[in-house]
Amino acid sequence: MATFGVHASWRSESDVPDDAVLMVNEIFSPDDEDLCTWVDQAEPRRFVVTFDVESATYATAALECLTAVARVPKIEPRLGTLEEVGATDEEGYLVVSADDFEEFSHLAD
């Protein structure tokens, strides 16, 4: 197993409000030192969350991220639509766009 930094990003139809960001911090473990959340200053309709996972491959790390964030839009719909998830380490990365989530999930089965 290796440690991968994973990310997920959402795009909303309007600027993401601060209290929506706080809600996401509460959904995940607020004591998790690896958890980072932010609104993209250049694109205030884009919200990003990052954290670390232990996994065997980029694909399984990205799938763990997708699974972990799947409930977020139901709890905090103001974030908009999940647009991508990804996994990275010192050697490379994998990014999966929303168009590929369903196929990607089946590949990991």
Backbone as numpy.savetxt, mean C-alpha at the origin, in Angstrom:
# Nx Ny Nz CAx CAy CAz Cx Cy Cz
13.73 -16.29 4.03 12.90 -15.10 4.03 13.77 -13.85 4.03
13.26 -12.84 3.40 13.96 -11.57 3.33 13.01 -10.45 3.73
13.57 -9.30 4.07 12.75 -8.14 4.40 12.57 -7.29 3.15
11.32 -6.99 2.84 10.97 -6.15 1.70 10.24 -4.92 2.21
10.56 -3.78 1.63 9.76 -2.59 1.86 8.61 -2.66 0.87
7.39 -2.54 1.34 6.24 -2.58 0.46 5.51 -1.24 0.51
4.80 -0.94 -0.56 4.02 0.30 -0.58 2.68 0.05 -1.26
1.74 0.91 -0.95 0.45 0.94 -1.63 0.11 2.41 -1.83
-0.52 2.71 -2.96 -0.93 4.10 -3.18 -2.35 4.14 -3.72
-3.06 5.15 -3.25 -4.44 5.40 -3.66 -4.51 6.74 -4.35
-5.52 6.91 -5.19 -5.77 8.20 -5.83 -7.24 8.55 -5.61
-7.44 9.74 -5.09 -8.77 10.23 -4.78 -9.20 11.26 -5.81
-10.50 11.54 -5.87 -11.00 12.55 -6.79 -10.79 13.96 -6.25
-10.50 14.06 -4.95 -10.21 15.36 -4.34 -9.02 15.20 -3.40
-8.52 16.31 -2.90 -7.38 16.25 -1.99 -7.71 15.35 -0.79
-6.75 14.57 -0.37 -6.94 13.65 0.77 -6.89 14.48 2.06
-7.95 14.40 2.87 -7.96 15.18 4.11 -7.05 14.57 5.18
-6.54 15.42 6.05 -5.62 14.97 7.11 -6.24 13.90 8.00
-7.53 14.04 8.32 -8.14 13.07 9.22 -8.26 11.69 8.57
-8.28 11.62 7.24 -8.28 10.32 6.56 -6.92 9.63 6.75
-5.87 10.41 6.71 -4.52 9.87 6.94 -4.43 9.33 8.37
-4.95 10.06 9.33 -4.94 9.61 10.73 -5.72 8.32 10.89
-6.84 8.19 10.17 -7.65 6.97 10.24 -6.85 5.77 9.75
-6.10 5.93 8.67 -5.30 4.83 8.14 -4.22 4.44 9.14
-3.62 5.41 9.79 -2.62 5.10 10.82 -3.22 4.24 11.93
-4.49 4.45 12.24 -5.15 3.66 13.27 -5.52 2.26 12.77
-5.78 2.11 11.47 -6.12 0.81 10.90 -4.94 -0.13 11.04
-3.77 0.38 10.73 -2.54 -0.40 10.90 -2.07 -0.19 12.33
-1.07 -0.92 12.72 -0.56 -0.79 14.08 0.07 0.59 14.26
-0.50 1.41 15.13 0.07 2.75 15.31 1.46 2.73 15.94
1.84 1.61 16.53 3.15 1.51 17.15 4.20 0.92 16.22
3.83 0.62 14.99 4.75 0.03 14.03 5.74 1.09 13.54
7.00 0.93 13.91 8.02 1.92 13.55 8.32 1.94 12.05
7.97 0.85 11.34 8.23 0.77 9.91 7.10 1.38 9.08
5.97 1.69 9.70 4.82 2.23 9.00 5.01 3.71 8.71
4.87 4.08 7.45 4.91 5.49 7.05 3.70 5.77 6.18
3.04 6.87 6.41 1.92 7.29 5.57 2.11 8.75 5.21
1.70 9.11 4.02 1.79 10.51 3.62 0.93 10.79 2.40
0.60 12.05 2.27 -0.06 12.57 1.08 1.04 13.17 0.22
1.07 12.79 -1.03 2.07 13.30 -1.96 1.89 14.81 -2.13
2.89 15.58 -1.71 2.78 17.05 -1.76 2.63 17.57 -3.19
3.22 16.88 -4.14 3.10 17.30 -5.54 1.76 16.89 -6.15
1.11 15.92 -5.53 -0.17 15.39 -6.02 -1.06 15.11 -4.81
-1.73 16.14 -4.25 -2.46 15.98 -2.99 -3.66 15.03 -3.05
-3.94 14.48 -4.21 -5.00 13.47 -4.33 -4.41 12.06 -4.20
-3.09 11.95 -4.03 -2.41 10.66 -3.95 -1.94 10.41 -2.51
-2.33 9.26 -1.97 -1.97 8.87 -0.61 -1.13 7.60 -0.69
-0.07 7.54 0.12 0.87 6.41 0.09 1.07 5.87 1.50
1.14 4.55 1.60 1.51 3.88 2.86 2.65 2.92 2.55
3.63 2.87 3.44 4.75 1.93 3.30 4.97 1.22 4.62
5.44 -0.01 4.53 5.81 -0.79 5.71 6.68 -1.95 5.26
7.23 -2.69 6.18 8.10 -3.82 5.87 7.37 -5.13 6.08
7.72 -6.12 5.26 7.21 -7.49 5.44 8.36 -8.46 5.26
8.24 -9.59 5.90 9.17 -10.70 5.69 8.53 -11.62 4.67
9.23 -11.90 3.59 8.65 -12.72 2.54 9.75 -13.39 1.75
9.36 -14.36 0.92 10.33 -15.12 0.14 10.66 -14.45 -1.19
9.69 -13.75 -1.79 9.89 -13.17 -3.12 9.24 -11.79 -3.20
9.58 -11.07 -4.25 8.92 -9.78 -4.50 7.42 -9.97 -4.65
7.04 -11.00 -5.41 5.62 -11.24 -5.68 4.85 -11.54 -4.40
5.38 -12.38 -3.54 4.65 -12.69 -2.30 4.65 -11.49 -1.36
5.68 -10.69 -1.38 5.70 -9.47 -0.56 4.64 -8.49 -1.06
4.56 -8.30 -2.37 3.55 -7.40 -2.94 2.15 -7.91 -2.66
1.96 -9.22 -2.72 0.65 -9.81 -2.43 0.29 -9.62 -0.95
1.27 -9.75 -0.06 1.02 -9.49 1.36 0.58 -8.04 1.56
1.21 -7.14 0.84 0.83 -5.72 0.92 -0.60 -5.55 0.43
-0.92 -6.12 -0.72 -2.26 -6.01 -1.29 -3.30 -6.54 -0.30
-3.01 -7.67 0.31 -3.92 -8.26 1.29 -4.08 -7.36 2.50
-2.98 -6.80 2.97 -3.00 -5.95 4.17 -3.80 -4.67 3.96
-3.78 -4.12 2.75 -4.45 -2.84 2.51 -5.83 -2.99 1.88
-6.25 -4.20 1.60 -7.51 -4.43 0.90 -8.71 -3.83 1.63
-8.69 -3.84 2.95 -9.84 -3.33 3.72 -9.83 -1.81 3.89
-8.74 -1.17 3.58 -8.61 0.26 3.83 -9.68 1.09 3.11
-9.94 0.90 1.81 -10.95 1.75 1.15 -12.36 1.59 1.74
-12.67 0.42 2.28 -13.99 0.23 2.89 -14.09 1.02 4.20
-13.00 1.11 4.93 -12.98 1.82 6.20 -12.82 3.33 5.98
-12.01 3.71 5.00 -11.75 5.13 4.73 -11.89 5.39 3.23
-13.13 5.53 2.73 -13.35 5.68 1.29 -12.83 6.99 0.70
-12.54 7.98 1.54 -12.04 9.26 1.00 -10.66 9.15 0.37
-9.98 8.01 0.59 -8.67 7.82 -0.03 -8.79 7.56 -1.52
-9.95 7.12 -1.96 -10.14 6.87 -3.38 -9.84 5.44 -3.74
-9.27 5.26 -4.91 -9.04 3.94 -5.48 -7.59 3.51 -5.31
-7.41 2.27 -4.87 -6.05 1.72 -4.78 -5.51 1.61 -6.19
-4.36 2.25 -6.44 -3.84 2.25 -7.81 -2.63 1.36 -8.02
-1.88 1.06 -6.95 -0.74 0.16 -7.11 -0.24 -0.32 -5.76
0.44 -1.47 -5.81 1.21 -1.98 -4.67 2.57 -2.38 -5.21
3.54 -2.43 -4.34 4.87 -2.81 -4.79 5.73 -3.32 -3.65
6.82 -3.96 -4.03 7.80 -4.48 -3.07 9.18 -4.13 -3.58
10.07 -3.80 -2.65 11.43 -3.43 -3.03 12.42 -3.92 -1.98
13.64 -4.15 -2.42 14.76 -4.42 -1.52 15.99 -3.79 -2.16
17.16 -4.11 -1.65 18.38 -3.48 -2.17 18.71 -3.91 -3.59
18.14 -5.02 -4.04 18.50 -5.56 -5.34 17.51 -5.25 -6.45
16.28 -4.88 -6.11 15.30 -4.62 -7.16 13.93 -4.30 -6.60
12.93 -4.38 -7.49 11.57 -4.05 -7.08 10.55 -4.67 -8.01
9.31 -4.69 -7.57 8.17 -5.13 -8.35 7.02 -4.20 -8.02
6.36 -3.66 -9.05 5.19 -2.82 -8.87 4.05 -3.45 -9.66
2.89 -3.56 -9.01 1.71 -4.13 -9.63 0.62 -3.07 -9.65
0.10 -2.76 -10.84 -0.94 -1.74 -10.96 -2.32 -2.36 -10.75
-3.29 -1.52 -10.48 -4.65 -1.97 -10.19 -5.21 -2.82 -11.31
-4.85 -2.53 -12.56 -5.33 -3.32 -13.69 -4.91 -4.78 -13.60
-3.85 -5.05 -12.86 -3.30 -6.41 -12.78 -3.56 -7.10 -11.45
-4.30 -6.47 -10.51 -4.50 -7.06 -9.19 -5.14 -8.44 -9.25
-6.21 -8.59 -10.02 -6.92 -9.86 -10.05 -6.04 -10.97 -10.60
-5.38 -10.72 -11.72 -4.49 -11.72 -12.31 -3.33 -12.01 -11.36
-2.79 -10.99 -10.76 -1.66 -11.13 -9.84 -2.05 -12.01 -8.65
-3.24 -11.79 -8.11 -3.71 -12.57 -6.96 -3.81 -14.05 -7.32
-4.26 -14.35 -8.53 -4.38 -15.75 -8.96 -3.02 -16.41 -9.19
-2.04 -15.63 -9.63 -0.70 -16.18 -9.85 -0.07 -16.64 -8.54
-0.42 -15.96 -7.47 0.17 -16.27 -6.18 -0.48 -17.49 -5.51
-1.62 -17.92 -6.02 -2.32 -19.08 -5.43 -1.53 -20.36 -5.58
